[in-house]
Amino acid sequence: MNKLVIHTIASICLVLASAFGASADTLSITLDNAIIRARSHSVDAAVALNELRTAYWEYRTYRADLLPEVSFSATLPAYYKKYNTYQADNGTYNFVRNNYLQMNGELSVSQNIWFTGGRLSLNTSLDFIRQLDGDYYNRFMSIPVALTLEQPIFGVNNIKWNRRIEPVRYSEAKARFLSASEDVALSAIQHFFNLLMARENLNIARQNYDNATKLYSVAKAKREMGKISENDLLQMEINVLDAKSDITNCESTLKSNMFALRSFLAYDDNVELQPVEPSLIPQTDIVYSDALDRALSNNKFAKNLRRRQLEADYNVAKAKGNLRQISLFAQIGFTGASNEFNHAYNPLKDNQVVEIGFKIPLIDWGKRRGAVKVAESNRQVVENRLRQETQDFNQNLFILVERFNNQKMQLGIANRADQIARQRYDTNVQTYMIGKISTLDLNDSQVRKDESRQKYINELFQYWYYFYQLRSLTLWDYASGTGIDADIDRILKQ
């Protein structure tokens, strides 16, 4: 009866374990699959896309400033019933009651003039007043057409500078988005190889445990026959315990890295990812001069240098423009006024306004010229920093190219060392069983086998990491020999 109960409970547990095990979907994932999904599902990719959208609408706003702006303003209506001050002919003041209704509307078309920094406007307006106390009457005043020019004479031309800076800024933003996409790939590579390494370590730990258990059984038999010492037997038992402890640690690390990759790629918690070790690598050698030319043409860094230099020059121009301020305001058009709507447009009279204003500091104790000196000094600081950053960028790119070109050889060496270490360990296991080598030699071959496998996976990771770092810096795919570009308009409409 007890055996039947135990068998029943065991069957139920097996069914439950199978049910829970089936709830987790196993998904084999290659490195390419991880990179592609990261670019479309990761949080980093979403942040890069939002930054691109922000830059796009800032650029659109700048472009809109160069186009004509049509606006309509109106007051429909305004009612006033109040007392106002009134000065009589003898100079005395009094309060008079005023009760009237007022309406007005204005339609204007404005255009910024980028090559002068001025603004040209074409306006038409109509004002209407109805007196509600005393003698009731209506009054109309029209300005059928008025052309207005506002022009700074010596001030800085902001529109002209924006035409130079904003396209560079937007070009930098697009390059930053492409580089950010490659940076997302770098993060995906890190998470992928962390999981791959954790899985390899777990496989190594399990294999070592199986071998240690098998060897411990052999050692106990040899001890009974007096062929090995008690110390060797205890060492083999320690190997079993260490291997079992390693399995526990490796399982914990695997779960942690599994969670990290799954979260980064936006997979459900019930998906169990099985990373597939990359078997093919791009067979390419990169020349530093070629990589530098592509980086300076495509990378956000070069565009960032150009933008910062332009902004420093712009700040100097603004400081110099503030030394004196002279502005021109001119308006020409027609106007009419009458008690009737039709007569407000016929006959018309000339409406001309010319106004020139200026502001020249007589004594400011050198404040404005000091501002010019500060701006020029800041420009020198920026230029020095740009020169140093350029040197650092070129040096880092040179080092990266050298590391990548060397990495292929390092990967080949690590792959061969991994194969030899595994063969050596398998041979030593068989040799130990027939008593030809000691426990220390067997342990040494096991350590070398594990280290060689880990080194190969790490060298494989380094190769792919260097490869995508170069893609990020040059925006060039050295595997296909094509530039890295994107349909920005299509991406922004998604």
Summary of the structure (lengths in Angstrom):
residues: 494
radius of gyration: 40.1
end to end distance: 67.0
largest distance: 139.1
contacts: 1437
relative contact order: 0.12
helix: 61%
strand: 22%
